[in-house]
Amino acid sequence: MTYGKIVYKMWQPSKMILTAGPKIGKNDIRYVSDAVKNGWNLHHSDYIYKFEEAFAKYVNAKYTLSMPHGTSALHIALVCMGVGRGDEVIVPDLTYVTCANVVHQLGAIPILVDIDRETWSIDTSRLEKYITKKTKVIMPVHLYGNIADMDGIAQIAKKHHLHILEDACEGLGSTLHGKQVGSLSDAAAFSFQGAKLLSIGEGGMLVTKHKGWIERARSIVDNGISFTRQFWHNEIGYMYAMSNIQAALGLSRLEDIDDLIARKRRINRWYRERLGGIKGIQFSPERKGVVSSFWMNTIVLDTDFGITRDELRIKMSEMKIDTRPFFFPISEFCFYNKQPINNPVSYHVSHNGINLPSGVMLTERMVDYIASVIRKLLLK
Ligand SMILES: Cc1ncc(COP(=O)(O)O)c(C=O)c1O
């Protein structure tokens, strides 16, 4: 290998350092075992209710409803907002494809707007020109723990009488002006998929401040069930449920959330100390008013370092460092590129962005090693 003395002399990992990974302790095993042993018959939803209640308290939401995925939470929120055939929903171009899919699946049209460099979400300065008579919802996404420009979006939404649906799937624990993501709009969706900050394997949560929406949501996630007449269905719904066993893990993980965030922020500080000074890369942003959970630590290569993003990822992988590329812009997929698109920021950030190992169990020694490899490869 040609990575030079420093890397050679350093501690070397014996196996791949992964981008994510959970922290599982005694309390998790205790709660899950209890749900497995006792969570049946009259107790089949005990942990679900406890998790929903604790989550509402944590994100300061009025109402919560557990879901099998973050995607289902986005889907049901759009249904509650009345989105249907021919409506338009504004979505940032650079996000997980599910954001557009849930819109499309309702017969509506995702309108893909460029992101800005400070928030990595909808560029508010370009937002208004995409609003038409058909626009119903703006869906800001809190990508990698960053927070969208919720103040700007709220102003525009108010002016045009639009709903806001926060995609907070990657944003749990981040705050704007001291307020938790998920409490900054009409409704929000969270994900508890295996790589997320609060990981239970798969799972999600819908949160909202609207009583009418949550009442409708509770029914449509159970095939449109009636709450007054057993096995009667008021409308055609969906079957979306979180299991009590998953909720048990969700509750115990939530009780550990302060430690999870502290770990993420410490990892970010370690990276920042080692990589923050490299000219020509953008490090995970944290603008004024935001306290990020830094779900992922990210770098965007803005300069020609003589190595492409993909070559860098391959070399890092050879050095036992797992990385993730950013999402592709949704408009790059053939099934969504019907409209003429000019979203240069989304394309640049997508094609030059890398998520670095950010699992909560990462140690300073690992970050030391990762940062040295990156420095060697970029600054050789
Ligand atoms: C930005 C974003 N939105 C939505 C989702 C959907 O969450 P889930 O995988 O739980 O359906 C994810 C998760 O992968 C995501 O990263």
Ligand as a Chemical Component Dictionary entry (heavy atoms), coordinates in Angstrom:
data_LIG
# 
_chem_comp.id                   LIG 
_chem_comp.type                 NON-POLYMER 
_chem_comp.pdbx_formal_charge   0 
_chem_comp.three_letter_code    LIG 
# 
loop_
_chem_comp_atom.comp_id 
_chem_comp_atom.atom_id 
_chem_comp_atom.alt_atom_id 
_chem_comp_atom.type_symbol 
_chem_comp_atom.charge 
_chem_comp_atom.model_Cartn_x 
_chem_comp_atom.model_Cartn_y 
_chem_comp_atom.model_Cartn_z 
_chem_comp_atom.pdbx_ordinal 
LIG C1 C1 C 0 -34.979 10.940 4.002 1  
LIG C2 C2 C 0 -35.750 9.680  4.236 2  
LIG N1 N1 N 0 -37.075 9.699  4.074 3  
LIG C3 C3 C 0 -37.822 8.599  4.298 4  
LIG C4 C4 C 0 -37.255 7.412  4.678 5  
LIG C5 C5 C 0 -38.146 6.229  4.828 6  
LIG O1 O1 O 0 -38.007 5.557  6.030 7  
LIG P1 P1 P 0 -38.269 3.988  6.086 8  
LIG O2 O2 O 0 -37.070 3.309  5.505 9  
LIG O3 O3 O 0 -38.449 3.707  7.534 10 
LIG O4 O4 O 0 -39.491 3.724  5.306 11 
LIG C6 C6 C 0 -35.885 7.345  4.867 12 
LIG C7 C7 C 0 -35.236 6.109  5.354 13 
LIG O5 O5 O 0 -34.585 5.362  4.844 14 
LIG C8 C8 C 0 -35.097 8.496  4.618 15 
LIG O6 O6 O 0 -33.771 8.460  4.749 16 
# 
loop_
_chem_comp_bond.comp_id 
_chem_comp_bond.atom_id_1 
_chem_comp_bond.atom_id_2 
_chem_comp_bond.value_order 
_chem_comp_bond.pdbx_ordinal 
LIG C1 C2 SING 1  
LIG C2 N1 SING 2  
LIG C2 C8 DOUB 3  
LIG N1 C3 DOUB 4  
LIG C3 C4 SING 5  
LIG C4 C5 SING 6  
LIG C4 C6 DOUB 7  
LIG C5 O1 SING 8  
LIG O1 P1 SING 9  
LIG P1 O2 DOUB 10 
LIG P1 O3 SING 11 
LIG P1 O4 SING 12 
LIG C6 C7 SING 13 
LIG C6 C8 SING 14 
LIG C7 O5 DOUB 15 
LIG C8 O6 SING 16 
# 
